[in-house]
Amino acid sequence: MKKEPTREELKKENRLLKKEIRGLKRLKRPIGEGKNFLAGNYVLQDGKFRAINSIAASYTGYGQEELIGKRADGIIFPEDKKEAKRNARAMLLGTRLFPYEFRIVTKQKQIRWIMETVTSTLFDGKPAVLGNSMDITERKKVEQRLQESENLYRAIFETTGTAIIIIEEDKTISLINSEFEKLTGYRKEDWVGKKKWTEYVVKKDLNRMKRYHHLRRIDPGAAPRNYEHELIDNQGRIRNVHLTVGMIPGTSKSVASFTDITAWKEAEKGLKKREEELKIKSQNLEELNTALRVLLKQREEDREEMEGKVLSNIKEFVLPYVERMDHNRMSARDKAFVGILESNLKEILSPFSRKLSSRYLHLTPKEIQIANFVKEGRTSKEIAEILNVSKSAVDIHRYRLRNKLGLNHQKANLRSHLVTLA
């Protein structure tokens, strides 16, 4: 890429060109061909080329002879003609002091960029325009590529969906994207180039992060790339963020991206609190279960003690009198009732009855009573007489007993089975 001349160099070339024009006829050679000329030079009169050096001609793709007499605006890109003429007039009037740019169309139909300055002069004793120009096409291509790269970079920076900032070596924030504005509530214009990242970090994390900032610029691998910290937003609220930081190659700048994990942290705290509550409840339930087991054991002991007292009282205070009644004179009916009373009392006292009742909870009191008689070896007729029911009723109870005890499809004897249980 050609080096652009300074303003002083352009003025020097103008002075040399004027000198060349004054001696043009005497020297019999084209203008601006000396070793001191760095740019294309030409003289315009009535809008046409009257003289042009080889450097300026080379920009256009035409020969020098082809351009003499040709209108200068004939090679200017159509869309740039109006602006180029306006700038040229402003420079000739002295209201514009710096070069202007426009495009030309070469003989080969290529588009090239030209940077130009003009000044008033005389040619053959008549007013003319002295032009100095440079081909800046390559520079424009580089600028375009740089602009495209910058646009791509900015598009990625702004649309990545992650809060990102660029940090200078002195901790100043030099760039913020819109996601960071959303995360923190801070405005770009309040922070970019004005404040340091240390101003939004909570105090407890500050020294650690300053140390990371310093180490990262000595050795990028000396500080962790990912870690968590807390920041303060523009409302004074604490936000939990996961940070990823890396150095920008070839610079002392770093780029940092943020992920808001505040909600996740709150959920984590809630889960821990819930876990603690469940742990306490579990301990309380365990203690309650222990207390219930103690109470149930105590209740069982109380029940057994009460049963023992009841049975003892029956044996001591009831059965002796029932047996004495059996030896007294009484009618056969009364004697039968006394027998039934004695039998029922003995059934209550029988461990077999209690065992059978607890093991087969689905047995009815009548079935337990009949099972006791069967175990004693009484026949259905005898049981019927004792209970004052028909023999068929007793047989039905015996059938149900076998069914409930699982003996209906077996040849096992009911009395033998009941004796085994006893």
N, C-alpha and C positions, 0 to 999 in steps of 0.2 A: 504494500500500500504506500503510495507516494505521500511524502511529508507536506503538510499544508504550510504555505508561506505565512510569515508574520506580517502584521500591518506595515512595519518598517520596511520589510523586504519588498512588499507591493509598492510602496511609495518610491523606493529606490528603482524598481523596474519601470515605473511610470516616467521617472526622470530620464532614465536611459532610453526608453522608447521614444520619448519626445525628441531626444537628441538624434536618435536614429532616423526619425521621420524628417527632421529638418535637413538631414544630409542624405536623404534617400536617393534623390536623382543624381547627386554628385558621386555617391558610392556605388550606384548601380547594383545593389543587392537587397534581398528581402529584409523586412524589419525583424527585430527580436531574434536573431540567430546567433548572437554572441554567447560566449561561455558563461556570462553572468546572468542570463535569463533562466528563471526557474519555472515560469508559467507560460501558457499560451497567450499571445498578444495579437491584437488586430485593431484596424481602424475602420469605423463605420461612418458612412456619409450618406445622408438621405436614406438611412435604413439598410444600405447595402455595404458589403465588404469592399473596401478599397485597397487594403493591405492586410496580410495575415502571415504569421510565422508557421513553421512546420509543426511546432508542438500543438498549437491550436487546431491546425488542420487535421492532425492525427486523431483528435477526439471525434471528428465527424465522419471519418472514413473517406472523405473527399480529398483530392489533391488541392494544392494551394491555388493553382490556375483555375480549377473548377469553381472555386468559391468566390473569386474576384468577380464582382458585379452581381452576385447572388444575394437575395434578401436574407438578412440575418434571422428574421423571425420564421423563415421558411423551414428551418431545421429544428425549431423549438417544438416540443411536444404540445399538441393542440390544447390540452387542458391547463398547461402552464403558461401559455402566451400572455394572457391578461395580467397575471401576477408578476411575471418577469418584467414586462414593460413598466408596470407601476413601480416596482422596486428600482429599476434603472433611472426613471425620472426622479424619484426621491433622492437617489444618490447624486445625480447631476445637480439637483437643487440644494444639496447639502443637508437635507433633512434625514438622510440615512447615512450612517458612518461605517457600517460593517457589511461584509459580503453577503450576497443572497444566493439561493440555490434554485435550480430548475432542471428539467429534463430536456434532452434533445433526441431526435430520431436520426440515426446515422444513415449513410448511403446504403448500408447492408440491412436496414430496417431494425436495428437494435436500439434499445433504450439505454441511454447513458446519462449519468448525473453530472452537472457542471456547477462549480461555484465561481461567481463572477463579481468583479468590481469594475466600475466605469468612471471616467472623468472626462471633462471637456478638453478639446484640443483644436488645433488648426491643421488642415491638410490641403496643400496647394492653395494656401491663403484663404481657405473657406472653413467655416465651423465643422467640426467632426467630433466623433466620440472615440476615445481610446479605451479599449477593453483589455482586462487581464482576467484570465480564467484558469481553472484547474479541473482536471477530471477526477471526481470524487466517487466514482461508481463503486470501486472496491470498498471504500470506507462505508458507503451506504449499505452495501451487502452485509458487511460486518455488523453495522448498527441494526439492520433488520433481523439478523440472526440473534443478536443480543436482546433485541426487543421481544422476539418470539420466545427466547429462553426465559426472559423475565416474565412475560405473560403466562407461560406455562408454570413457572415457579409460583407466581402469585395465585394462579388458578388452583394449584395443588394446595398451597398454603391456606387459601380461604375456604376451599370446598372439601377438605379432607375429613371434616366431621369431628375433628379433635382439636381441643384448645392448644394452641402453639404460640410460643414467643421466641424471639431471638435475643440473646443476652451478650452484652459486650464484656470485655475483660474487667472493666471497673464495676461490673454488676448492673450497669444501666440497661434498661430494656429498650432495644432499638426497633422492635417490630412486634406487633400483636395482631392476631387474627380475630375474626368476629366471634368464633367459638369461645375464645378466652373472655371476650366481653360478656357473653351470655353466662359463662361459668361464674365470673367474679362480679359482674355489674359495673366494672370499670370501663371508662371510655378511652379509646386509642389516644385521642388528642390530649388527655390528661396524664398519660404515662409515657408514650413513645418519646425517647430522647430526654425525658425529664426526671423520671423516678427509677429507683433500683428495686430489684426483686425482693430485697431484704425488707421492704416496707409492707409486703402483704403476708409474710411468713410469721407464724406464731412464735413467741419468744422461746419456747422450749425446744423448737427445731432449728433455731437460727444458727447457733455455733456449729452444729453438725453439718449443716448445708454450706456454711461459709468455708469450712475445711474441705468439703468435697469440691467446691468451686475452685479453690486454690490448687488442690492436688490434680484436678482434671487438666489444668493448663501446664502443669509440669510433665505429667504423663497421663494421657487419656484413659489408660487402663488402671490407674491408681485409685480412682473413685468409682463407686457402683453406678451403673447406668440406670437401674430401676430401684426405687424405694418409695415409701409412703411418707407424707407429712401433712400438716394442717395449714390452711391459709385462711385469711380473714377477707370476706367479700366487702363490697362497698356499704353493706347494711350492718357490718360488724358481726356477722354470723360466721361461725367456724365451719369450714368445709373440709372434708377428708378427701385427699387426692392421691392417686398413684402417678408418680412422676417418672418419665423416661428422658434422660439427658445425654447428649452426645456433642462432641466438638465438630465444628464445620472445618473440613480439611483445608489446610493452607491459611487458616485465620486463627485469631485468638477468641473467636466468637463461639458460642454454644447454642444449640437449639434444644428447647424443652417442650415436651408435650404432656398434657394432663388428662387423666381420666377421673371423673367425679365418682368416688366410691362412698359418698356420705350415706346414701340410703342403705347400701350393703353393710356399712359399719353399724348403723342404727339397728338393722335387722339382727346383726351378730350380737349386739348388746342385749336386744330383746330375747334372743334365744338363750343367751347365758343366764339372764335373769329368770327365764322360764325354767331352765334346767335346775337352777338353785331352788326355785319354788317347788319343783317336782321332787327334788331330793329331800327337802324338808317334809313334804307331804308323805313321801315314802317312809321316812323315819317315823313320822307320826302314826302312819298305818301299821308299821311293824310293832311299835309300842302298844297300839290299840289291840292288835292281834294277840300279842303276848298277854295283855290284860284279859282279853276274852277267853284265851285258853285257861288262864288261872281261874277265871270265874266259872267256866264250864266244868273244870275239874272239881272245883269247890261244890258246884251244884250237884255233880254226880256223887260226890262223897256225902253230901247232905241227903240226897235221895236214898242212897244205900243205907245211911244211918236211920232215916225215917222208916224205910221198909223193914229194917231189922227190928225197930221198936214196935211197929204194927204187928209183925209176925210173932214177935215175942209176947206181946200183949194178948194176941188171939190164943196162942198156945197156953198161956198162963191163966188167963182170966175168962176165956170163952169155951174152948174145947172141953175142959173138965166138966163144966155144967151141962154141956150138950150130951156128953157120954152118960152122965148121971140121969138125965131125962130119959135116955134110951132104956134104962133099967126099970123105970117106973111103969106102972100100969097106965095104958092109954089105948085109944082105939087104933085099929090097924091103919087108918088114914093118917091120924096124927103121928103114929110111929113112922109112916113112910115120909112124912114131911120132915121129921126130925132127922131121918136118915139122909134125906136130900141136903138138909142144912149142914150136917156133919161132913157129907161128901164135898160140898162146895167150899166149906172152910178148909178142908184138907187140900183141896185143889189150889186154893189161894196160897197155902203154905208150901205147895210143891215147887221145888226148883225147876222141875220139868215144864210146868205151865209157864213160868216166867221166861225160861229159855226158848220155848216154842213160840211164845208171843213176840219176843224180840227178834227171833230169827225169821219168822214168817209173819210179817206185819199185815199181810193181806188176809190172814185167817180171822174169822169172826169169833166173838166170845163163845158162841154156842159151839162152833167147830172145835175150839180149844177144849171146851168142857167135855165134848164127846171123845176127843182124842185122849183125854185123861182116862175116861172109862174104858176105852179100847185097850190102852196100855195096861190097865189093871186086869184085863182078861174078861171083861163083861161082854155078854152077847148083846145083839141088837135088841132082843126082847127085854133083857134085863134093863138096858139103858132106857128103853121106851117106858117101862114101868116106873123107873126112878124119876124120869122127867115128865111123866104123865102125857106122853105123846104117842102117836102110832108108830109101829115098827117100820113102816115104809118111810116115815119122815126121818127116822134114824138112819135108814139105808141110804137115803138121798144125801144126808150129811157125810156119811162114810165115803160115798162116791166122790163128793166134792173135795173131801180131805185127800183122797188118793190123787185126784187130778192136780190139786195145788201143790202136793208134795212130789209130783212127777212120777207117780206109780201106776197110772192108768194103763200104760202100755207095757207094763212089766208084771212078772209073776210073783214079785216080792209080796210077803205077808205084811199087812198094815200094822199089826201089833208088833211084829218083829222090828219093823222099821222105826216105830215110835220108841220101842225099848232101846234101840241103838242110839237114838237122839238123846234119850234120857241119860 
